[in-house]
């Protein structure tokens, strides 16, 4: 009884200390490092050894990633919201329909992550117009705990630019430090500081490179704006060959819409300018590659690398003479919409390449999934971890490509992109385009007038009308509606009667697989598998495949997967669970 007061005091002290101890315990959730470049093509990754080796070699590359609105500000707003442009309403780089002030910054990714307990850090460029559209140039958007942003209109001057560091404006570059190197260094310093914090961090590092910008270099072409590489990388790729596919500077563009068909033929000076721009883009990416290498070293030295999810991508692709386009994005063709997308870190397979069609609407859902955070907006995309955990899964969706009200002298269009076809509706001119990307990877033959493809055009046009204003789950409505049937095959000859239990639900004989459902008539082929083992392929309705009983493990529940490809270009996987009887 005399000891009771002492025990009560100790118990009270322990109870008070427990919340503090829990608060200081390391958070098991991963850090997240998001790296975005500006106007980078997939092809240009070949010169970035640190990105390819340190990220791609240690992670997963998505080889068919697209930007749904191939323009800087709308694409970056999609990354910050997980929504299509028609939902976040940023449809231009500048006002009255675009730019920094047109996005509701109170309800974006950093706000959601900060609410979930993350330390949020921004380094690099933000949305177009930041520093010009906002009356207070020192303004810090909501959600960012550490803010290190370039300030317009100086963002694309790679040697002299204005920075806003947590509300303090100053001129950077006077010491001779190149902009990309400066941003990479600041990001590394932020990682060192964040490593001492028990909270996980989210660091968004967005480089202006390889976008065109100042200063003007001695070898710049007079008729084309180009990037400015770091002095140590100038002319490294002087002899690099400009890729020229069959669609480069096409003389015959008669089947293209007016915006492409009316472009003049290239002169020798045009080709030389495109070549110089291409080379300088590659050179400017070398400093980005150096920065990525530095970040990996910093993460390693601070002990954070193993627990950091790294995502590397670009806001859009870029044209280098394809379809007669000297220097542009926006247009819905492959050079403009295809973007690099590499992931490394917890839950990401090593040295893998995945070919599912994915989009920039998937970036925010992926980050939120890793952080176990809740969005403040309806998400139009899907976490890429769903595909990383199941590499043969196909979601059966189609992506909407948008061009707001028309930007960069490209009239307004809406398009639908799936695994095989690109269908484009030009709203301003009433023109249409259809390309079979399997047979025509360079998009040279417009099938708009092809009688054989009339049904496909109608189907794609109908779905585009539905999806062009989709929101959330409705953006997956175009998935084919089919199911897999699995039935025992009865022996043709009389056999010794097999003893079975009453109401037996397991499969004891050979199995016949088939497909049925509302969209069965639109299916072109079905490939059945169980795990990594292929069971057979059929290209005729009802897509039957017979499977010998010995090919299925006995006494187990199995998942039969059907990879369904439709005539109009959709690809989806459909699963059916079966149970086999013990032998």
N, C-alpha and C positions, 0 to 999 in steps of 0.2 A: 504493500500500500504506500510505503514511503517512497518507492521508486516510481510510482505511477506518474507524478508530475513531470519527472525527467523524460519518460517515454512519450508523454503527450507533447512536450516541447520538441523532441527529435522528430516525431511524426509530423508536426506542423511545419518544421523546417524542410523536411524532405518533400512534403506536398507542395510547398512554395517553390522549391528548386526544380521540381519535375517539369513544369511548363518551360522554364528557362533552358533546361537541358534539351528538351525536345526542340526548342526554337533554334538551338545551335547545332543540332544534328544535321549532317549532310543530307541534302535533298536528293533522293534517288533518281529524279528525272534528269534527262540529259541536257547539257548545254546545247544551244542551237546557233550555228554560224551560217548565215545566209549570204552568199556572194552573187551579185548580179552585175554583168557587164552591159554595155549599151551598143546595140547594132551588131552583135557578134554572130557569125554564121557557124553552123556545125562543122563545116569543112576546115575552118581556121583552128580548131582544136589540135590539129596535127602538129603545130609549132609549139604547143604548150606542154613540155615534157613533165613539169611538176604537177600540172592539173591532171594530165593523163595517168601519170604514175602514182602520184600521191593521193588522188581522189578516185579516178577511174579504176586503177589497178587494185585499190583497196576497198572498192565499193561497187556500186551498180550504175551503169549508164542506160538511160532510157533513150533509145535510138530513134523514136518517132514522137518527139515532143513538139507541140505547136503553141504559138501565141494566138489567142482568139481575136485579138485586135492588134495587128502588128504596127503599133505606134507607141512611142515612149510613155506618155502620161496615162493613157487608158490602160496599157499593159501593166504599169506599175501600180495603178489603182486596183487592178484585178488581183495582183499579188497581195496587196494590203487588205483586201476584203474577202477574197474567195468567190467573187461574183463576176458575172459577165458585165460588159460595159453597159448594156441596157438596164441593168439593175443598180450598179453603183453610180450611173449617170455621168461619169466622166467620159465624154466622147470626143475630146479634142485636146491638143496641147495647150491651148489658150482659150480665154473667155470669148463669148459668154457661156460656152458649153464645156469648157475644160480647164485644165490647170489646177494648181494647188488649192485655190479657194473653192473649187467646185466639188471637192470631196469632203464629206462629213468626217473630219479627222477625229471627232470625239468617239467614233465607233469603228475602230480599225484594229488590225492585228496587234500592235504594241499595247493598246489599251487592254485587250483581252488577256495578253500574256502577263502584263503587269498586275492585273487583277488576280491572276492565278499564282502570283508569287515570284515571277521572273524579274531579274534585273535586266532592263531593256536598254540597248545601246544602238545608236545609229552613227555610222561613219560614211561620208560620201555625199552623192547628190540625192535629192529627194524628188518631189514632183516638179514638173515644169512650172515655172512662175514663182517658185518659192524665193522670196526676196524682192519680187517685183509686184506681185498681186497683193501681198499682205502689207498693210500700212506700216506695221511695226516689223522692221527687217530683223530684229533680234527675237522675234516670236519663236517659241518652241512648241511644236504640235503636241497635243495630249498623248500620254502613254510612254513618252521617252524619258528615261531617267538620266541618261548621259547622251548629249546631243552634239554631234560634230558634223555639220553640214556645210557643203558649198552653198554659196548664195548667188542667185541669178542677179544680173546678167553675165557674171564672170565664170560660171560653172565650166564652160568649155574653153577656157584659157588655161592651158596646161602648165604654164610657167608663172603666171601672176593671177591670183584669184582671191576672192573674199571668203573667209570661213566664219561660221557662227559656232563657237564652242561654248555651250551651256549659257547662251545669252550674250557672250562677249564677241564682238565683231573685230576682225583684224585681217590685214592683207597678208597672204601667204605666198611663198615662192621667192621672196626677196633674197633668201640665202642660197638660192640656186637649186633647191630640192625640187625634183619633178613631182607633179601633182599625184600621179599614181603611187610613187614611192612614199610620199607624205601620207596618203590615205592608208596604205599598207602598214606604215610605221605606227600611226595613231591607233589602228585596229589592234595591232600587237600589244601596244601599251594598255589598251582597254582590257584585253584578255588577262594581262598580268594583274591588273587591279581587281578584276572580277574574280580571279582565282582565289583571292583571300576572302571572298564573300561566301557564306554558306549557301546562299541562294544560287540556283542555276542561272545562267545568263542567256539572253537572246541578243546576238550581235548581227545587225543588218549592215553589210558592207556593200555599197553600190558605186562601182567605178564609172566615171564618164567615158573612159576608153572602151572600145576603139572608135567612138563617135568622132566626127570631124570637128576641128576646132583650131584655135590659135596656139602658138604664133604661126605665121606663114613661113614655111621652110624654103630654102633656095631652089629645091627641085619640085616644088608644088606646081601642078598644072594650072594655067591661068583660068581655065573654064570649069574647074571642079573643086569644091571644098574637100579637104582631106584632113585626117587626124595629124597630130604632131607627136611622133614617138620620142621617147627619152633619148638624149644625146648619145648615150652609149649604144643604143640600138639602131641609130640612123643608118640606113642603107644596108642593113644586115641581109635583107631579102631583095636586094637590087636585081638579082637574076632570077627571082621566083617566077614561075610560069603562071600566068593568069588562067584559071580553069575556063575553058570555052566549050560547053556542050553544044549539041545541035540547036538549042534555042538561043544561043548567043547572037545578039544583033540580027535576028531573023529578018531577011529581006521580004519574005512573004508572010504577012500577018493579016491576011484577008479574012480569016475566020475569027480573029480576035475582036473584042469590043473596041469601040472608037477610041477610048483612052489609050489603048496600046497600038491599034492599027495606024493611027495618025502620026505616030512618032517617026521622025526622019531616020534615014539610014545612017549608020556610023561612018564617020570619016576616020582616016588614019590618026588624026589628032584626038578624036574621041577615044579610040582604043588605047592610045598611049596614056590618056588621062585616067581611064578606068584601071589600067595596069598600075599606074603610080598610086592610086588610091588604095587598091588591093594590097600592094606591098607595104604601104605605110600602116594600114590596119594591122597586118601581121606583126610589124615591128612594134606598134604600140601595145600589142597584147603580150609581148615579152616581159614588160614591166609588171603587168597583171600577174603573169606566171611567177615572176620573182616574189611578188607580194604573197601569193598563195603559198609558195615554199616557206616564206618567213612565218606566216601564220601557223603552218603545220609544225615548224620548229618551236614556236612559242607555246603552242598547245602541248607539245611533247615535254618541253622543259618545265612547264607548270604542272604537269601530271594530269592535264585535262583532256588529252587527245582521245583516250579510250572511251570517255563519256561525253563526247561532243558529236552531235549530228551535224554534218556539213552538207549544204546544198549549194550547187554551183549551176548558174543558168544565165540567160540573157533576156532582155525585155522583148526583143524581136530579132529577126534575121535581117538580111540586106541583099540588094541586087547589085550585081557587077556585070551589067550588060545583057543579062537574060531577058528575053522577050523585048529587046530594044530599050530596056530601062537602064540608063547609065548609072544612076545613084539614087536609090529610093528604098522604101519599105512599103507599108500600107496595102499594096496590091495583094490579092488573095492567093498568089502562086507560091510554090514551095520555097523559093529562095527567101521570101519575106516572112513566111509564117513558121518555118522550121527553126528551132532553137536548141542549143545544147542543154542537157539536163543530167547532172551527175549527183549521186548521193553517196555519202560515206558515214559510218558511225554505228551506234547501237541499233540492232535489228536490221541492218542492211547487209545483204550477202556480198562477199568479196569476189572481185574480178568477174562480174556477171554483166551481160548485156541483155536487156529486155526490150522486146519489140512491140508491146502493146501501145495503142494510140492514147497519149495522155496530153494534158493541156495546162496552161498557166493557171487555170481556175482550180487546179489541184494543189497548188503550192500552199496556200493558207490552210486548207484542211489537213495536209500532211504535217505541217508545223504544229497545229493545234492537237493533232493526234499524239505526236511525240511528247508534247508538253502536258497532255491530259488537261487541256484548257477548253473552256466553252466559248463558242463564237457569239458575237452580239448581232450577227446578221445570218439570214438563211444562206447556206453554202450551196453554190452551184456545182462545185467540184467534188472530188472524192479523195480520201487519203491514199497516197501511193503505197503506204505500208500494206494495204489490202493486196496489192499486186506483188509486193516484195515477199509476202508470206506465201503467196500462191502464184508461182511464175507462169503457169499455163492458164490462169483465169483471164477471161475476156468479158468485159462489162457490157458489150453490145451497144454502146452509146455512140452518138454522133456529136460533133462539135459545131457550134455556130460561129462563123467568122463575120466580123462586123466592121463597118466603117462609118459609124455615127451619121453625121449629116454631110460627109464628104470633107476630106482634109488633104493638104499637100497637092492640090489640083487633081485629086482622084475623086470622081463623083461617088455618091453614096451607093453602097452595095450591101447585100446580105448573101451569105454563102453557107453551104453545108458540106462538111468534110468528114468522111468516114474512112474505113480501112481501105476502100478501093476507089471511091469516086469523089470528085470535087464538083459541086453544082453551085453556080454563081448566078444571082439575079441582080442586074444593074438597075436600081430603082429610077435613076435619073434619065436613062436613055431607053429603058425597056428592052435591053439586050440580055441574053442568057449565055451561059457557058456550061459545058459538061465535059469532064476529062476522066478517062479510065487510067488511073495511076499505076495499075499493074502492067498494062500494055503500052502506056505512054507516059513514062516517068518524067519526061521533060515538058509535058503539057503543051504539045504542039498541035494536036488534032482536036478541035472543038467538035463534039458530037451532038451539038444542039439540033442539027438538021438530019441526024441519022435515024432512019425509020426503025432500025433494029433496037434502038435505045429509047423509043418513045415511052414505053412502060416505065422504064427506070427514071426518065425525066419527070414523069407525072408523080411517081412515088416520092422522089426527092423533093419536088416542089411542094407537095402536100405536107411533108414532114417539116420542111423549112418554115412554112406558114405557122406550124404549131410551135416549133422550138425557138423561133426568133424572139419570142417574148417569154421564154420559159424561166422558171424560178425554182431553185431547190430540186426536189425529187422529180419535178416535171421535166427537168433537163435529161432524164433517162427514159423518157416515154417511148423512144423509138426502138428500144430493145425488142427483138423478135419474140413473139408470143408462141413458144413451142415447148413441148415436153417430151421426155423419153419414156418409152414403154419397154418393159423387160418381161418376157414370158417364156415359160419352159417349152421346149420343142418336144412334142409327143413322138415317140418312135413309130416309124412306118410299119415295121413288122411287129407281130405279137411277141412280146418278150415276157420273161418271168416277172410276174406281178411284184412290184416293189412295195414292201410294207411301209406304210406311212402312218403317222399319227393323225388323229382327227384334228381338223382345222390347221394343218401344218402350213406355215407361211414361208418356209425357206425353200430355195430352189435346189432341186436334186438332180436335174438333167441338164442337157445342153440348153443354152439360152438364146433367144432371138431378140435382138434390140431393134427398135424402130422409133420413128419420130412422128408426133401428131401435134395438132394445135392450129390456131387461127391463121398463123403465118406460114403454115407448112408448104403452101403453094409457092411461096417466095424463096424457099430454100434451094441453094445450088448444090451444096455438098455437106456431108456430116462425117466427122472422124471420131470414132469411139475409142476410149482408152480407160484403163484402170491404173491409177498411179502413173508411173512412167512407161507402162506397157501399152502399146497400141493394139487394139482389138480388131480394127478394120475400118474401111472407108466406103461410103456409098454416095453415088451421085444421081440416084433415081428414087422417086417417091415410091413407097413411104420410108425410104432410106433404111432398109433392113440389113442387118449384119448378124450372122449366126456365129455363136461363140461356143467352142467345145467346153464341156464342164471341167476338163482337166486344166484349162487355162485360168480358172478362177480358184483362188484359195478356198479350201473347204472349211466349213464351220465358222465363217467370219461375216461380219457386215462390211460390204464393199461399196465404194462410190464409183459408179459408172459416169464418166464425163463425156459429153458430146460437144465437140467443137463445131458450131453451126455457122456456115457462111451463106449469106443470102445473095440472091441475084443482084440486088441493088447495093451491095457493098458492105453490109453490116457483118460483124463477126461477134458471136457470143458463145459462151460456154453454158451448158445446161447439165446439171447433175441429177443423178437418180441413185438413191441408196437401195441396195439389195442385200439379202442375207442368203448365204449358201449353206446347205445342209452338211453336217459332218458325214464323211464317207463311212 
